[in-house]
Amino acid sequence: MTPRFLASLEHPRECKQCEKKGQRRSPRLVREIAHDFKTDLRFQSAAIDALEEATSPGSSKSSIPFFKTSVSTGFNMEIIGGREVSPHSRPFMASLQYGGDHICGGVLIHPQWVLTAAHCHFRFPKSQSSKVVLGAHSLSKNEASKQTFKIKKFIRFPGFTTDPKSNDIMLVKLHTAAILNEHVQLLHPRAKTDIKAGTKCQVVGWGATDPECLTPSDTLREVTVTVISRKICNSRDYYNHNPIITRTMLCAGDARGQKDSCQGDSGGPLVCKGAFHALVSGGRKCGDAKKPGIYILLTRKYQAWIKSNLAPSHAD
């Protein structure tokens, strides 16, 4: 699909709401990508990076091919309508960072392994600049509870695809094992059954709190969302089978569109009735009642794959 915005580029503009927070507004053309492409643009930061490179003075690029790749392969998420959690009350949370910037969330499932979304891998072109931070509440403060690790390797699920979107799950191995304590703990995926529509679940992350601004929240936040049936989510008024919400995926949001996950939250957990059920994956818009967040359900298939990769025989 050819994006309709290419004839009218514009530089990022500051909006009053973002300016007050020290954040920058996403440029119109980037917001149009989110609306125009088949996939969502919850990977806006990559698109903006590409735009700035492609339109900078002296750039030899005459087109922006990276946009399609970035848009169709990423779904970074943010917390909309949530609240800040008590510091270190979610000790399983991981911040995946590149060049010092928070990119995706993740869940510590083993002292040396973090579970996250496979599409997050596209934001880590150089492993030496990548790191995982555990034990954090604030991204900016020097908290004594923080443990920082280099990344040893990424293992994406072998069936991961971006078109159609499927199997958006990945393991990240830390160079050394984390020290488990009150601020750093494990969360195991235990649920092996589907989640009924209407179930209330919590999603956690450091994503931005305003869909017009791109800066992540400095502190960890959480929001309660409601699971929506696949029949409704695939209906014409919702996603209209684009993408198809399969049995390994689920939708969750809010009837008024005021509670959602979005940019910066990809790879974070969806916890329902105390059980770790799914990972934040994507969605067409942020905070839109008819375009709720899409999550990867941690089915038996995925849990078997996780277990096999964590087995001692796979140690290296």
Secondary structure, 3 states (H helix, E strand, C coil): CCCCCCCCCCCCCCCHHHHHCCCCECCHHHHHHHHHCCCCCCCHHHHHHHHHHHHCCCCCCCCCHHHHHHHHHCCCCCEECCEECCCCCCCCEEEEEECCEEEEEEEEEECCEEEECHHHHHHCCCHHHEEEEECCCECCCCCCCCEEEEEEEEEECCCCEECCEECCCEEEEECCCCCCCCCCCCCCCCCCCCCCCCCEEEEEECCCCCCCECCCCCECEEEEEEEECHHHHCCCCCCCCCCCCCCCEEEEECCCCCCEECCCCCCCEEEECCEEEEEEEECCCCCCCCCCEEEEECCHHHHHHHHHHHCHHHCC
